[in-house]
Amino acid sequence: MEDHEEHLMGWGDDILVAYFQIAKALASLDLPIQLPMNLVDATFIRDAQAAIVRTLTLIQEQPLDDLIHTLLRQVLLDWLNAMDLTAIQLASPKPWREELFEYTVARTLAEADLALETIHNLRGDSEE
């Protein structure tokens, strides 16, 4: 049981890394969207999840390039998917879910990086 709990803690770390990447992309928009960063607060996960859901609506209202809109929507939905997979794994552990989680987080990180890069490229920002 201890190995299972340690493994799930690693999942939490992966979700946080993805969350920070998403926050970075959202903050770089022409009309920035700020996500909560109250990591020490016991309600952080709940607040973060609610903020991601709200952001799905906010990006609909922003004047975004279609590609940026699509990338942001994908990354937000994949992050929520990773959160759901974690909750399901806690309730009913299955070995195959670990691979699915790793794939989902890897995709989420790649999408967040691509969104950030695309935002900068469309604005003509230089990479530093």
Number of C-alpha atoms within 10 A of each C-alpha: 6 7 8 12 11 11 12 17 13 12 20 16 11 17 23 16 15 26 23 15 21 25 20 19 25 22 15 16 18 12 12 13 16 15 21 14 13 12 11 7 9 9 10 14 17 9 16 19 18 14 16 22 14 12 19 16 11 12 19 11 9 13 11 15 11 9 12 20 16 13 19 24 19 18 27 21 16 20 24 20 16 23 19 13 18 21 13 13 18 13 9 9 13 11 8 9 15 17 11 13 21 14 12 20 23 15 17 29 22 15 23 27 19 17 27 23 17 18 21 16 12 10 11 9 11 7 7 3
